[in-house]
Amino acid sequence: MSGGECVRPGSCYPCPEMVEVRCDCGSTVISVPCGREKSTKPPRCKELCRKPPSCHHSSQEKHRCHFGPCPPCKQPCVRPLAGCVHLCPAPCHDQVSPVLCHARGPFSCGRSCGRTLACGNHTCSLDCHRVTALPNSDKTKAGPECEQCEEGCSKPRPAGCTHPCALPCHRGNCPPCGLMVRQRCHCKISSLYIECVTFTSADEQGKQLLSSCQNQCPKQLGCGHRCKLSCHPGECDQSCGQRVKLRCPCKRIKKAELEAFEKRQKGRRKKNRKVTEVETEEGVWHRYKLRLMMPICGILLAVAAFYLLQLTNQETDGQNLGQ
């Protein structure tokens, strides 16, 4: 360094310092790198304008902080009229347009534009300006010279949805929320990820079903056994249907063994009953077998004798014819 100037060859590095850019009243401040403060647009301040009124009113209409002169006052004049006791009802007319008579024509009144922006929710806040409108177009809608809405969507969200709308300020309804919601199941063991719109649009029964991990409930019943139901809300059903082993007072036979023994005994009784029925049927056959066989045998003998007699007669007739 020599005399406060850099003697290093080549260009210097950018300044690492940050510079503050303030609004007109100085309440809103943003920090930008040194050298960019001239090309940076001043921040939009949400505070009210603190400039004194330029008319006879003690206070001006409420409007936000801005650069340049305030918009013309639109409050009623309320000055006493000459020759009577009434007050002037006309809007404030202290300010006079600076436009010369011979140069009259469209000029900016200094008020805000007020045209409806494309979002349909906000209006242009620029000072009165010329707007290139298409033929037969609505004069209340913003034109290409108006500002663009940079606000986020401020419409109310559906019940249960805590996520902001993904779109900027827009017309119509917001799109369904597609973000995933982390939800604990009823048994508090598993974490479920459910689509926000699916969970918020479901009824109470549907929400209970979506919040179930479908695994067996890990809770223990009053009897000591584990709940057999799937993951569910509320208290478990205490009616346990699981089988247990019990012993008789002498502790020799378990209840399960006793039931098996009784089943075997029932099976034996049924088998004995079938054997008895078979024996009974066989006894009836043996009893009437002889009585049935004797007539049948007699009939068969008679048929055989008749057949032999016929053969004998035929042979005799043949011999007689031969002689």
C-alpha positions as CSV (number, residue, x, y, z in Angstrom):
1,M,0.0,0.0,0.0
2,S,1.2,3.5,-0.8
3,G,-0.7,6.6,0.1
4,G,-3.8,4.5,0.9
5,E,-4.0,3.0,-2.6
6,C,-3.5,-0.6,-3.6
7,V,-0.4,-1.1,-5.7
8,R,-1.0,-4.8,-6.3
9,P,-1.2,-5.6,-10.0
10,G,-4.5,-6.9,-11.4
11,S,-8.1,-6.4,-10.2
12,C,-9.0,-6.4,-6.5
13,Y,-11.2,-9.0,-4.8
14,P,-14.8,-8.0,-4.2
15,C,-15.4,-6.2,-1.0
16,P,-16.4,-8.7,1.7
17,E,-18.4,-6.1,3.7
18,M,-22.2,-6.0,3.8
19,V,-24.2,-2.8,3.3
20,E,-27.6,-2.1,4.7
21,V,-30.5,-1.0,2.4
22,R,-33.3,0.7,4.2
23,C,-36.9,1.7,3.5
24,D,-37.9,5.3,3.6
25,C,-38.7,5.3,7.3
26,G,-35.7,3.1,8.1
27,S,-37.7,0.4,10.0
28,T,-37.1,-2.3,7.4
29,V,-33.5,-3.2,6.6
30,I,-31.9,-5.8,4.3
31,S,-28.1,-6.5,4.0
32,V,-26.5,-6.8,0.6
33,P,-22.8,-7.1,-0.5
34,C,-21.0,-3.9,-0.9
35,G,-21.5,-2.4,-4.3
36,R,-24.9,-3.8,-4.9
37,E,-26.8,-1.3,-2.8
38,K,-27.4,0.9,-5.9
39,S,-29.0,-1.8,-8.0
40,T,-31.0,-3.4,-5.1
41,K,-34.6,-2.5,-4.8
42,P,-35.4,-1.1,-1.4
43,P,-37.4,-3.5,0.9
44,R,-41.1,-3.2,1.1
45,C,-42.0,-1.9,4.5
46,K,-45.2,-2.9,6.3
47,E,-45.1,0.0,8.7
48,L,-47.4,3.0,8.3
49,C,-46.1,6.2,6.6
50,R,-44.8,8.7,9.2
51,K,-44.6,11.7,7.0
52,P,-46.7,14.8,8.1
53,P,-49.8,15.6,6.2
54,S,-49.5,18.2,3.4
55,C,-53.0,19.5,3.8
56,H,-55.0,21.2,6.6
57,H,-55.9,17.9,8.3
58,S,-54.2,17.0,11.5
59,S,-53.4,13.4,10.3
60,Q,-53.3,11.8,6.9
61,E,-55.0,8.6,5.7
62,K,-53.2,5.4,6.8
63,H,-51.0,4.0,4.1
64,R,-47.7,2.1,4.1
65,C,-44.2,3.5,4.1
66,H,-43.1,4.6,0.6
67,F,-40.6,6.8,-1.2
68,G,-41.6,10.1,-2.7
69,P,-44.6,12.3,-1.9
70,C,-47.7,10.9,-0.2
71,P,-50.8,10.3,-2.3
72,P,-53.4,13.1,-2.3
73,C,-55.6,13.3,0.7
74,K,-59.1,11.9,0.1
75,Q,-60.6,12.8,3.5
76,P,-63.6,15.1,3.6
77,C,-62.7,18.8,3.7
78,V,-64.9,19.6,6.7
79,R,-64.0,23.3,6.5
80,P,-66.8,25.8,7.4
81,L,-68.6,27.0,4.3
82,A,-68.8,30.7,3.7
83,G,-72.1,32.3,4.8
84,C,-73.5,29.2,6.7
85,V,-72.7,26.9,9.5
86,H,-72.3,23.8,7.4
87,L,-69.0,22.0,6.7
88,C,-67.6,21.3,3.3
89,P,-68.4,17.7,2.3
90,A,-66.1,17.5,-0.7
91,P,-62.9,15.6,-0.7
92,C,-59.8,17.5,0.5
93,H,-58.9,20.1,-2.2
94,D,-55.9,21.8,-0.6
95,Q,-53.6,20.3,-3.2
96,V,-53.7,21.6,-6.7
97,S,-52.4,19.6,-9.7
98,P,-49.0,20.9,-10.9
99,V,-50.0,20.3,-14.5
100,L,-50.3,23.5,-16.5
101,C,-53.5,24.3,-18.2
102,H,-52.1,24.0,-21.8
103,A,-50.5,20.7,-21.0
104,R,-53.5,19.0,-19.5
105,G,-53.9,15.3,-20.1
106,P,-53.5,12.0,-18.3
107,F,-51.2,12.4,-15.3
108,S,-50.4,10.5,-12.1
109,C,-52.5,11.6,-9.2
110,G,-50.1,9.9,-6.8
111,R,-52.6,7.5,-5.4
112,S,-52.1,3.7,-5.6
113,C,-53.2,2.0,-8.8
114,G,-55.6,-0.3,-7.1
115,R,-56.2,-2.6,-10.1
116,T,-56.9,-6.3,-9.3
117,L,-53.8,-8.4,-10.0
118,A,-53.8,-11.7,-11.8
119,C,-54.0,-13.7,-8.5
120,G,-57.5,-12.1,-7.9
121,N,-56.6,-11.6,-4.2
122,H,-54.5,-8.5,-4.2
123,T,-54.3,-5.1,-5.9
124,C,-51.5,-3.1,-7.5
125,S,-49.8,-0.9,-4.9
126,L,-47.8,1.2,-7.4
127,D,-48.5,4.9,-7.8
128,C,-51.1,5.9,-10.4
129,H,-49.6,5.0,-13.8
130,R,-50.6,4.4,-17.4
131,V,-51.9,1.0,-18.2
132,T,-52.0,-0.5,-21.7
133,A,-55.4,-2.2,-21.7
134,L,-56.8,-4.3,-24.5
135,P,-60.0,-3.2,-26.2
136,N,-63.2,-4.1,-24.4
137,S,-61.2,-5.2,-21.4
138,D,-62.1,-4.7,-17.7
139,K,-60.5,-1.5,-16.4
140,T,-60.4,-2.9,-12.9
141,K,-57.9,-5.6,-13.9
142,A,-54.2,-5.1,-13.9
143,G,-52.2,-4.6,-17.0
144,P,-48.7,-5.4,-18.1
145,E,-47.4,-2.2,-16.4
146,C,-48.8,-3.3,-13.0
147,E,-46.7,-5.1,-10.4
148,Q,-46.7,-8.9,-10.2
149,C,-48.0,-10.5,-7.0
150,E,-45.2,-12.0,-5.0
151,E,-47.2,-13.0,-2.0
152,G,-47.7,-16.6,-0.9
153,C,-51.1,-18.3,-0.8
154,S,-52.9,-17.2,2.3
155,K,-56.1,-19.2,1.8
156,P,-57.3,-21.3,4.8
157,R,-56.0,-24.9,4.7
158,P,-58.3,-28.0,5.1
159,A,-59.1,-29.2,8.6
160,G,-56.1,-31.2,9.9
161,C,-53.6,-30.0,7.3
162,T,-50.7,-28.0,8.7
163,H,-48.7,-27.7,5.5
164,P,-48.7,-24.4,3.5
165,C,-50.0,-24.4,-0.1
166,A,-47.3,-25.2,-2.6
167,L,-48.5,-22.6,-5.1
168,P,-48.0,-18.8,-5.0
169,C,-51.0,-16.6,-4.6
170,H,-53.6,-17.9,-7.0
171,R,-57.3,-18.0,-8.0
172,G,-59.7,-20.8,-7.1
173,N,-59.2,-23.7,-4.6
174,C,-55.8,-24.9,-3.5
175,P,-54.7,-28.3,-4.9
176,P,-54.8,-31.4,-2.6
177,C,-51.9,-31.7,-0.3
178,G,-49.6,-34.5,-1.4
179,L,-47.1,-34.3,1.4
180,M,-46.6,-37.4,3.6
181,V,-47.7,-37.3,7.3
182,R,-45.8,-39.3,9.9
183,Q,-48.3,-41.0,12.1
184,R,-47.8,-43.4,15.0
185,C,-49.9,-46.5,15.0
186,H,-52.3,-47.4,17.8
187,C,-49.8,-49.6,19.6
188,K,-47.1,-46.8,19.4
189,I,-44.5,-49.2,17.9
190,S,-44.5,-48.5,14.2
191,S,-44.3,-45.2,12.3
192,L,-46.7,-44.9,9.4
193,Y,-46.4,-42.5,6.5
194,I,-49.7,-41.5,5.1
195,E,-50.6,-39.0,2.4
196,C,-52.0,-35.8,4.0
197,V,-55.0,-35.5,1.7
198,T,-55.9,-39.2,2.3
199,F,-55.7,-38.8,6.1
200,T,-57.5,-35.5,6.4
201,S,-60.4,-36.5,4.0
202,A,-61.1,-39.8,5.7
203,D,-63.8,-40.2,8.3
204,E,-63.2,-41.3,11.9
205,Q,-63.4,-45.0,11.1
206,G,-61.1,-44.5,8.1
207,K,-58.5,-42.7,10.2
208,Q,-58.5,-45.5,12.7
209,L,-57.9,-48.0,9.9
210,L,-55.1,-45.9,8.4
211,S,-53.5,-45.6,11.8
212,S,-53.3,-49.3,12.3
213,C,-50.1,-51.2,11.4
214,Q,-52.1,-54.4,11.0
215,N,-49.7,-56.3,13.4
216,Q,-50.9,-58.2,16.5
217,C,-51.6,-56.0,19.4
218,P,-48.7,-56.2,21.9
219,K,-50.9,-55.4,25.0
220,Q,-51.3,-57.9,27.7
221,L,-54.8,-58.9,28.9
222,G,-55.8,-59.1,32.6
223,C,-55.5,-62.9,32.4
224,G,-51.9,-62.7,31.4
225,H,-52.3,-63.6,27.7
226,R,-51.5,-61.4,24.7
227,C,-54.3,-59.7,22.9
228,K,-55.2,-61.6,19.7
229,L,-56.6,-58.6,17.8
230,S,-54.8,-56.5,15.2
231,C,-53.4,-53.1,16.1
232,H,-56.5,-51.2,17.4
233,P,-57.4,-48.0,19.3
234,G,-58.8,-48.0,22.9
235,E,-58.8,-50.8,25.4
236,C,-58.4,-54.5,24.5
237,D,-61.3,-56.9,24.7
238,Q,-60.8,-58.8,27.9
239,S,-62.8,-61.9,26.8
240,C,-59.8,-64.3,26.2
241,G,-60.5,-67.5,24.2
242,Q,-57.2,-69.2,24.7
243,R,-57.2,-72.7,26.2
244,V,-55.4,-73.3,29.5
245,K,-54.3,-76.5,31.4
246,L,-55.9,-77.3,34.7
247,R,-55.3,-80.3,37.0
248,C,-57.7,-82.2,39.1
249,P,-57.5,-81.9,42.9
250,C,-55.2,-85.0,43.0
251,K,-53.0,-83.4,40.3
252,R,-52.7,-86.6,38.3
253,I,-54.7,-85.7,35.2
254,K,-54.7,-82.4,33.5
255,K,-57.9,-81.0,32.2
256,A,-56.7,-81.3,28.6
257,E,-55.8,-85.0,29.2
258,L,-59.2,-85.6,30.9
259,E,-61.0,-84.1,27.9
260,A,-59.0,-86.3,25.6
261,F,-59.8,-89.4,27.7
262,E,-63.5,-88.5,27.6
263,K,-63.4,-88.1,23.9
264,R,-61.8,-91.6,23.6
265,Q,-64.4,-93.1,25.8
266,K,-67.2,-91.5,23.7
267,G,-65.5,-93.0,20.6
268,R,-65.4,-96.5,22.1
269,R,-69.1,-96.3,23.1
270,K,-70.0,-95.4,19.5
271,K,-67.8,-98.3,18.2
272,N,-69.4,-100.8,20.6
273,R,-72.9,-99.5,19.5
274,K,-72.0,-100.2,15.9
275,V,-70.7,-103.7,16.7
276,T,-73.9,-104.4,18.6
277,E,-76.0,-103.3,15.7
278,V,-74.0,-105.5,13.3
279,E,-74.3,-108.5,15.7
280,T,-78.0,-107.9,16.0
281,E,-78.4,-107.9,12.2
282,E,-76.4,-111.1,11.9
283,G,-78.5,-112.8,14.6
284,V,-81.7,-112.1,12.7
285,W,-80.3,-113.6,9.5
286,H,-79.2,-116.8,11.3
287,R,-82.6,-117.1,12.9
288,Y,-84.6,-117.0,9.7
289,K,-82.0,-118.5,7.3
290,L,-83.2,-122.1,7.6
291,R,-86.9,-121.2,7.2
292,L,-86.1,-119.3,4.0
293,M,-83.7,-121.9,2.5
294,M,-86.1,-124.9,2.8
295,P,-88.8,-123.6,0.4
296,I,-86.2,-122.4,-2.0
297,C,-84.5,-125.8,-2.1
298,G,-87.9,-127.5,-2.6
299,I,-88.7,-125.3,-5.5
300,L,-85.3,-126.0,-7.1
301,L,-85.8,-129.8,-6.7
302,A,-89.3,-129.6,-8.2
303,V,-88.0,-127.7,-11.2
304,A,-85.1,-130.2,-11.7
305,A,-87.5,-133.2,-11.5
306,F,-89.8,-131.6,-14.0
307,Y,-86.9,-131.1,-16.4
308,L,-85.7,-134.7,-16.1
309,L,-89.2,-136.0,-16.6
310,Q,-89.5,-134.0,-19.8
311,L,-86.2,-135.4,-21.1
312,T,-87.4,-138.9,-20.4
313,N,-90.7,-138.4,-22.2
314,Q,-88.8,-137.1,-25.3
315,E,-86.5,-140.1,-25.4
316,T,-89.5,-142.5,-25.2
317,D,-91.3,-140.8,-28.0
318,G,-88.3,-141.0,-30.2
319,Q,-87.9,-144.7,-29.7
320,N,-91.5,-145.3,-30.5
321,L,-91.3,-143.4,-33.7
322,G,-88.2,-145.4,-34.7
323,Q,-89.9,-148.7,-34.4
